Amino acid sequence: MREVAITGIGSTLFGRHPEQDIQGLAIEAAQSALDRAGLDRREIGALYLGNFIAGPLTGQEVLAGIVGDKIGLSNVPCTKVEGACASGGIAFRHAVMAVQSGLCDAAIAVGVEKMTQASRKDATNALLCARDNREDGESGLTFPGLFGRAWKAYEARYGITREEVAAVSIKNKANGLKNPLAQLGANLTLDVIKQSPMIADPVQLYDCCPTSDGAAAVVVTTRDRARNAPDLAIDVLASVQTRGAPHLAGHPDLTSFDATVSAAQRAYAMAGVSAGDLDFVELHDCFSIAEIVDAEDLGVLPRGQGGKWTLEGRTAVGGTIPINPSGGLLAKGHPVGATGVAQIYEAVLQLRGQHANQVRNAGLGLTHNLGGVGVACTVNILRRPDAR
């Protein structure tokens, strides 16, 4: 297998884009990535586009081919991939595998979603396509409800407090204030969170990531070719995808998602590192309790201690293990198909020492993207070359 590196990266702002259609968002991010890739466009041998709900929300499919055409990729395979909220992470993994295997010498991964034009009802119904509707449809459970159940299960087992869970939102919203791509950075307090509307007990408004429009893109190529890039190329040490249960009954324990545990273990083995070697993590904090569960599943926080560590500031920038220095989904928003690629974008900036909320001496980072009720997960480990 050939060694792979990331060269060009691009991202739109996350938020509302009433003036731009979904193709325009994807094209903007892809053009930015290609402009900084250090490659001739004719060297790009494949495009993978992560998207989940463009069909029901925008009426547009075949996005990969449309974007490939608009950015000038001639007669190369352009493939849309879908894995609910993990669609972007899957697109990145496919691009990496295409270069690793020698199918092409360079590939681009794009993630995109446009959601804010839809009504709340239409957006909710579209997002519910991420569950097994034959088995779970009659439950009436939405994703805030699912993570409300996870929160209660975690509380029953470990005794987590409202203050500890709120600490995740407070941290990530504050991180978002330093990230120009984040739409909802804020200085929150526990009282403000506790006074916010109840969404699905005990999940309240500020425990939820906002819907969003946005796109991100990254170009990957062989490490040898990456030497010509105008910006520091970042090594891809591992890119792993796993499958978890597609329906609620497949999760006997909602305090953990097997797909994340398995993906993390495989990624550490592939990269030859451990969780303790990481300098930062960008993970899938679709809800505040999700960050705690995810971090423990990834092995970066001890079981049952995620809330306590967050409240103590040990997951803040400057702490023991910074988690979501970008602000994560809670501050940036969650344009579903874009999130996994956007995490790579943020991690590359950290490893280049160029992030607006920089982790000191960041040399090794991990990204984690989880879809549906845990049915699809990707974990990637990235390294700055001089951190070997």
C-alpha positions in Angstrom: 0.0 0.0 0.0 1.3 3.4 -0.9 1.7 6.2 1.7 -0.8 9.0 1.3 -0.8 12.7 2.3 -3.3 15.5 2.3 -2.3 18.6 0.3 -5.1 21.0 -0.7 -8.0 21.8 1.7 -11.1 24.0 1.3 -14.2 24.8 3.2 -17.2 27.2 3.0 -18.5 29.0 6.0 -21.0 26.9 7.9 -24.5 28.4 8.5 -27.2 29.7 6.2 -26.5 30.2 2.5 -29.8 31.3 1.0 -27.9 32.7 -2.0 -26.1 29.5 -3.0 -27.4 26.1 -4.1 -25.9 22.8 -3.0 -23.8 22.5 -6.1 -22.4 25.9 -5.6 -21.3 25.1 -2.0 -19.6 21.9 -3.1 -17.8 23.6 -6.0 -16.6 26.5 -3.8 -15.0 24.1 -1.4 -13.5 21.8 -4.1 -12.1 24.7 -6.1 -10.3 26.0 -2.9 -8.8 22.6 -2.2 -7.7 22.1 -5.8 -6.1 25.6 -5.9 -3.8 24.6 -3.0 -3.1 21.0 -3.9 0.1 21.5 -5.9 -1.3 19.3 -8.7 -2.5 19.8 -12.2 -6.3 19.2 -12.3 -5.6 16.4 -14.9 -3.8 14.4 -12.2 -7.0 14.0 -10.1 -8.1 10.5 -10.9 -11.3 10.2 -8.8 -13.8 12.3 -6.9 -15.8 11.0 -3.9 -18.7 13.1 -2.6 -20.3 12.6 0.8 -24.0 13.6 0.9 -27.0 12.3 2.8 -30.2 14.1 2.1 -29.9 16.3 -1.0 -32.6 14.3 -2.8 -35.4 14.9 -0.3 -34.3 18.4 0.7 -33.1 19.9 -2.6 -34.5 17.6 -5.3 -31.0 17.1 -6.6 -29.0 13.8 -6.9 -26.0 12.9 -9.2 -24.1 15.6 -7.3 -20.7 13.9 -7.7 -21.0 14.0 -11.5 -22.3 17.6 -11.5 -19.5 18.8 -9.2 -16.8 16.9 -11.2 -18.0 18.5 -14.4 -18.0 22.0 -12.9 -14.5 21.8 -11.5 -13.1 20.5 -14.7 -12.4 16.8 -14.0 -12.6 15.1 -17.3 -13.9 11.5 -17.6 -12.8 10.4 -14.2 -15.1 8.4 -11.8 -17.2 10.7 -9.7 -19.0 8.8 -7.0 -21.5 9.9 -4.3 -21.3 8.0 -1.0 -23.8 7.9 1.8 -23.6 6.8 5.4 -25.9 9.2 7.1 -23.9 11.6 9.3 -20.7 9.7 8.4 -21.1 10.4 4.7 -18.2 12.8 4.5 -15.8 10.6 6.5 -16.6 7.7 4.1 -15.9 9.9 1.1 -12.5 10.7 2.5 -11.7 7.1 3.2 -12.6 6.1 -0.4 -10.3 8.9 -1.7 -7.5 7.6 0.5 -8.0 4.0 -0.6 -8.0 5.0 -4.3 -4.5 6.5 -3.9 -3.2 3.8 -1.5 -4.2 1.0 -3.9 -2.7 2.7 -7.0 -6.0 3.1 -8.8 -5.0 6.8 -9.2 -2.2 9.1 -8.0 -4.5 11.8 -6.6 -8.2 12.0 -5.5 -10.5 14.6 -4.0 -13.1 14.1 -1.3 -15.9 16.5 -1.0 -18.7 16.7 1.6 -21.8 18.9 1.2 -25.3 19.4 2.6 -27.9 22.2 2.3 -30.5 22.0 5.0 -31.6 25.5 6.2 -34.1 26.1 3.4 -36.2 23.2 4.6 -39.0 23.3 7.1 -38.3 21.7 10.5 -40.7 18.9 9.7 -39.1 18.2 6.3 -35.6 18.3 7.8 -36.6 16.0 10.6 -38.2 13.5 8.3 -35.2 13.5 6.0 -32.8 12.9 8.9 -34.9 10.0 10.1 -33.9 8.2 7.0 -30.8 7.4 9.0 -32.5 4.9 11.1 -33.9 1.4 10.2 -37.5 2.6 9.7 -38.9 -0.9 9.3 -37.8 -1.7 12.9 -37.6 1.7 14.6 -40.1 3.7 12.7 -43.0 3.0 15.0 -41.0 4.1 18.0 -41.4 7.7 17.0 -37.9 8.3 18.4 -36.0 11.2 16.8 -32.2 11.6 17.3 -32.5 14.0 20.2 -34.7 11.3 21.8 -32.1 8.6 21.1 -29.3 10.7 22.7 -31.7 11.6 25.6 -31.9 7.8 26.2 -28.2 7.5 26.0 -27.8 10.3 28.5 -30.2 8.6 31.0 -28.4 5.3 30.5 -25.0 6.9 31.1 -26.4 8.8 34.2 -27.7 5.5 35.6 -24.4 3.8 35.2 -21.9 6.5 36.0 -23.8 9.2 37.8 -23.1 12.1 35.5 -24.5 15.6 36.4 -26.2 18.3 34.4 -23.2 20.5 35.1 -20.8 18.0 33.6 -22.8 17.6 30.4 -23.3 21.3 30.1 -19.5 21.7 30.3 -19.2 20.2 26.8 -21.5 22.8 25.3 -19.8 25.6 27.2 -16.4 24.5 26.0 -17.3 23.9 22.4 -19.3 27.1 22.0 -16.4 29.0 23.4 -14.0 27.3 21.0 -16.3 28.3 18.2 -15.9 32.0 19.0 -12.3 31.6 17.8 -13.1 29.7 14.6 -14.2 31.9 11.6 -16.0 29.0 10.0 -18.3 28.4 13.1 -21.7 29.8 13.0 -22.8 29.6 16.6 -19.9 30.3 18.9 -21.0 31.8 22.2 -20.1 32.4 25.8 -22.6 30.2 27.6 -23.3 29.6 31.2 -24.8 26.7 33.1 -27.9 28.8 33.9 -28.5 29.8 30.3 -28.3 26.1 29.2 -30.6 25.0 32.0 -33.1 27.7 31.1 -33.1 26.8 27.4 -36.1 24.8 25.9 -36.4 21.1 26.5 -36.0 19.1 23.3 -36.1 15.5 24.5 -35.7 15.2 28.2 -32.9 15.6 29.4 -31.6 17.1 26.1 -32.1 20.8 25.9 -31.6 23.3 23.1 -27.9 24.0 23.8 -27.2 20.3 24.0 -28.0 20.0 20.2 -26.0 20.9 17.2 -27.7 23.2 14.7 -28.7 22.2 11.2 -26.6 24.0 8.6 -25.5 24.5 5.0 -21.9 24.0 4.1 -19.2 22.1 2.2 -15.6 21.0 2.7 -13.0 19.3 0.4 -9.6 17.8 0.7 -7.1 16.5 -1.9 -5.0 13.4 -1.2 -2.1 12.1 -3.2 1.0 10.0 -2.7 3.6 11.2 -0.3 6.1 11.6 -3.0 3.8 13.8 -5.1 2.8 15.8 -2.0 6.3 17.2 -1.8 5.4 19.7 -4.6 2.4 21.2 -2.6 2.6 24.9 -1.7 1.5 24.1 1.9 2.7 21.5 4.4 1.4 18.1 3.4 -0.1 16.0 6.2 0.4 12.3 6.4 -2.6 10.0 6.6 -1.6 7.2 9.0 -5.0 5.5 9.2 -8.5 5.7 7.7 -10.9 3.2 9.0 -14.7 2.5 8.5 -16.8 0.2 10.6 -20.4 -0.9 10.7 -22.5 -0.8 13.9 -26.1 -1.7 14.6 -28.6 -0.1 12.2 -31.5 -0.2 14.7 -32.0 0.6 18.3 -32.5 -3.0 19.4 -29.0 -3.8 18.2 -27.5 -1.6 21.0 -27.9 -3.4 24.3 -25.8 -0.6 25.9 -26.4 3.0 24.8 -23.4 4.2 26.9 -21.2 3.0 24.1 -21.2 2.6 20.3 -19.5 -0.6 19.1 -18.7 1.0 15.7 -16.6 3.7 17.3 -14.8 1.3 19.7 -13.9 -1.0 16.8 -12.9 1.8 14.4 -10.6 3.4 17.0 -8.9 0.1 17.8 -8.2 -0.7 14.2 -7.0 2.9 13.5 -4.5 2.8 16.4 -3.2 -0.5 15.2 -2.9 0.7 11.6 -1.1 3.9 12.6 1.1 2.2 15.2 0.0 4.7 17.9 -2.2 4.7 21.0 -4.9 7.1 22.3 -2.3 8.5 24.7 -0.1 9.7 21.8 -2.8 12.0 20.4 -2.4 15.8 20.7 -6.1 16.6 19.9 -9.3 15.1 18.7 -12.1 16.3 16.4 -15.1 14.1 17.2 -18.8 13.8 16.4 -20.5 15.9 19.1 -24.0 16.0 17.5 -25.2 16.3 21.1 -23.3 17.3 24.2 -23.6 13.8 25.7 -22.3 12.3 22.5 -18.9 14.0 23.0 -18.6 12.2 26.3 -19.6 8.8 25.0 -17.5 9.2 21.8 -14.4 10.3 23.7 -14.6 7.3 26.0 -15.3 4.9 23.1 -12.2 6.3 21.4 -10.1 5.6 24.5 -9.0 9.2 25.0 -11.0 9.6 28.2 -11.5 7.0 31.0 -14.8 5.2 31.2 -17.3 7.1 33.3 -15.0 10.1 33.7 -15.7 12.1 30.5 -18.0 14.6 32.1 -15.7 15.2 35.1 -12.7 15.7 32.8 -14.6 18.2 30.7 -15.8 20.1 33.7 -12.2 20.2 35.1 -11.0 21.8 31.8 -8.9 18.7 30.8 -10.5 18.6 27.3 -10.0 22.3 26.6 -7.2 23.7 24.4 -4.3 23.7 26.7 -5.7 20.7 28.7 -4.7 17.1 28.8 -6.4 16.1 25.5 -8.1 19.0 23.6 -11.4 17.8 22.1 -13.1 19.7 19.3 -10.9 22.8 19.4 -12.8 23.9 16.2 -16.0 24.1 18.3 -17.2 20.8 16.9 -20.7 20.3 15.5 -22.2 22.1 18.5 -20.6 25.4 17.4 -20.0 24.9 13.7 -23.3 23.2 12.9 -23.9 19.9 11.2 -24.4 20.0 7.4 -24.6 16.3 7.5 -22.7 15.2 4.4 -20.0 17.8 5.0 -19.1 17.2 8.6 -16.6 14.3 8.2 -14.6 16.2 5.5 -14.8 19.4 7.6 -13.2 17.6 10.5 -10.2 16.7 8.3 -10.0 20.3 7.2 -9.8 21.5 10.8 -7.3 18.8 11.8 -5.0 19.7 8.9 -5.0 23.4 10.0 -4.0 22.2 13.5 -1.2 20.1 12.2 0.1 22.9 10.1 0.1 25.2 13.1 -2.4 27.5 11.3 -5.6 27.1 13.2 -7.4 30.0 14.8 -7.7 28.1 18.0 -4.3 26.4 17.8 -3.3 23.4 20.0 0.3 23.9 21.0 2.8 21.6 19.2 0.0 19.6 17.5 1.7 16.7 15.7 -0.8 13.9 15.8 -4.6 14.2 15.5 -7.7 12.0 15.2 -11.1 12.6 13.6 -14.2 10.7 14.3 -17.5 10.7 12.3 -20.5 8.7 13.4 -23.7 8.1 11.4 -27.3 7.1 12.1 -27.9 5.2 15.3 -24.3 4.1 15.1 -24.5 2.2 11.9 -21.5 3.8 10.2 -18.3 5.2 11.7 -15.0 6.5 10.4 -11.9 7.2 12.3 -8.8 8.9 10.8 -5.4 9.5 12.3 -3.3 12.3 10.7 0.3 13.4 11.4 2.5 16.3 10.8 5.6 14.9 8.9 8.2 16.2 11.3 6.3 14.6 14.2 7.5 11.1 13.2 
